[in-house]
Amino acid sequence: MNLELVDPSSAEEYEDPLDLMDEIDRLKVEKDATILAHYYVDGEIQDVADFNGDSLKLARDATKVSTSTIVFCGVHFMAESAKILNPEKKVLLPDMLAGCSLAESCPADRLAAHQAKLRAEGHDFETVAYINTTAAVKSLSDWIVTSGNAREIIDRVPADKEILFVPDQHLGRYLAEVSGRELMLWPGSCMVHEIFSVQDLLRAKRNNPGSEVIAHPECPKTILDESDFIGGTEKMRRHVMETTEPTTFLVATESAMIHPLTKSAPQHTYIPVPGLMESTGETCACNRCPHMARNTLQKLRDCLKNGQPEIVWQPYFEKAREVLTRSLLQ
């Protein structure tokens, strides 16, 4: 699975970042807006945001927003979830093309057909969907999980029920291992975490004696097997904050995560784990999500100024809202 290396912001005409940040601060007040930013967007966007975090934290933060407008700097499914949890608010996304390879791997019609097939075969199951899915898929699910609460939710599924886990096969395999539950897995994966090179991880460990590998559970098992700490982005951040002795961390997740790690625990050294490009077989420091990279200061400024692009309420959002609320807020 190849990453698109073209910088989505490369066609933008240069504007001074500090001027843009000042303009964004002014527009936030003028437009009665709150900015939420995922840890995977560029650091300068995280610095102007009112809330930063992983998917679980931001979903919860969105329900605390008092302004009439939310700008979600992340990807489409995240902004969609913010709208679902805040139907009365205007929710903006700086670039509507900021998608997700995991969400795209599990279309709602294919999931519905697969569920029907399993039921016809006699399976009695509940569907647990990773938050990296469309609202339509969420509306077909019994539970929604993030990497931060997935184990807790798996434990809440009755023992006499089978579990269909969609769409991330690597996270599902990891959850099966740590929970002891058998999961029926959907064959999806994250385009960023899929490309990590275990050979280059081992080389990086040799070149950095005493280093610690921290990895996101979306990584393939070969990477997780070589990791010292496995957890979602917020758990990674807390882990490095709790590590008092200065340490070199080899970080196996989206490279923008280095920014909040450095801000939270600057006493450590952080090195991104290299990836491997299938197209060339060459190693690269290319573990950057092209969808997250579509968020830029200019697009953030423009969407605040113009009130577009906006996430519009859809009929199936109501069912998705019930599932999201039960899974993430209770």
NUKOLSE-476514 format. One record per residue (C-alpha): residue in one letter; x, y, z. Coordinates in steps of 0.05 Angstrom, whole numbers, plus 5000, padded with zeros to 4 digits. Layout:
residues N
AXYZ...
***
This chain:
residues 330
M500050005000N503450644977L503351325009E502351924965L508552344977V506052974942D505253524993P497853734990S499854435011S505154514957A500554894910E498855414963E502056094955Y506756235013E504056645071D507856785135P505756265187L505956755244D501257235207L496556655192M496556445264D494857155286E489257185235I486456505258D486456745331R482457365309L477556965267K476256465323V473457035365E469857375307K466556725283D465156445352A469255825336T473255295373I478854915339L480154185352A486553875325H488853155322Y495852985343Y497352775271V496453475239D502353945233G505054235298E503454955279I496054775273Q496354425341D499255065369V493255485349A488054975369D483855015432F483854265441N489053755419G488553005426D487152315399S480452105372L477551915439K479652555475L477352995418A470552645413R469552795487D472453505480A467453655424T461653565473K464654095519V465054635465S460855255481T461755625415S456955575357T462255315309I467354745313V473154705265F476054005265C483153965240G483753225225V480252775175H473152695151F470652155199M473052565258A469253185237E463252745222S463452465293A463953175321K457653365282I454052735305L455452905378N453753645367P447953665318E446154385336K453154655320K456454825254V462254355243L467654535192L473354135162P479054515129D479354035070M473653565054L478453105016A482052935081G479752215084C482351565115S484850925084L481650525140A474850845131E475350745055S476950005064C470149865096P464350155056A457550105091D454349695036R459949165039L459449135114A451949055113A452648485062H457948145104Q453748205167A447747895131K452147325106L454747185176R447747175205A445446705150E451046245169G448546235241H453546705274D450947085335F455547685339E456248415356T459848895309V465449305340A467849855294Y474150265301I472651005302N476451055236T470050905198T464551295164A458251495201A454351005157V458750435183K457950685254S450350655245L451049905228S455349765290D453949575362W460149905391I465250435370V472350405396T478650825393S485650565407G484750885476N478550495498A478449885453R480449375506E475149645554I469649595501I471748885480D470948675552R463848965552V461548505496P457747915526A461947285529D456646885492K457147345431E462047305375I465547955354L466248225284F471748755288V472349265231P476349525196D483449495223Q486148785223H492448965260L488849305318G483848725318R489348205321Y492648585379L486048635416A484847885407E491647745437V490948195498S483648045513G483547295498R477247385456E476647105385L475147655335M472847595264L477248095228W475948555169P481948595121G483449335129S489649705151C492350415159M496550645100V501450985148H502450435199E502549885147I509150125116F513650095177S519949685163V521749185217Q528849125188D529849875195L526749865264L531849345286R537449755254A535050375291K535049985357R542249765344N544250485327N540950755390P542950285448G538250345507S532650655466E525350465476V520550305420I513550585428A508450345376H501250465357P497049825357E495149965284C502249735266P503349025239K504948475289T512248465266I513049175292L509049055356D513348445372E519448895373S516149445415D517149605488F510649995495I504249935455G498750445459G494650965424T497151675416E494651935483K497451335519M504151455484R504152175508R502651985579H507951435578V513551915558M511152415610E511551885663T518651685642T522952145683E529851915661P531852225594T530751685542T531151595467F524351375440L523651045372V516551245352A512450785307T506451205289E504951815246S510952275247A507052895268M506252565336I513352775351H510753485362P506053345422L511052845451T516553375450K511953905480S509653435535A516453135553P522153545523Q527453185564H527152585516T529752475445Y524652235393I526451875329P521051665278V521450945256P522750905181G517850625131L518750195069M515850415002E512949824963S513750184897T521350244902G523249784960E526950374990T526750605062C524051295076A521951735133C515151775099N510551565155R506452205144C498952125130P497352495065H490252605090M492352935155A497353345115R491653655076N490354085138T494354725131L494255405166Q491655725102K485955225095L484255315168R484156065160D479856025098C474655555127L473956005188K473156615143N468256285094G464555805140Q465955235091P466854645080E461454425128I459353735152V451953685138W447253255180Q445052605148P439152155167Y443551575191F447352045238E441951935291K443351185297A450851315295R449851825351E446651305397V452450825386L457851365393T454751635457R454150945489S461250755469L465251385481L461451815531Q458451325581
***
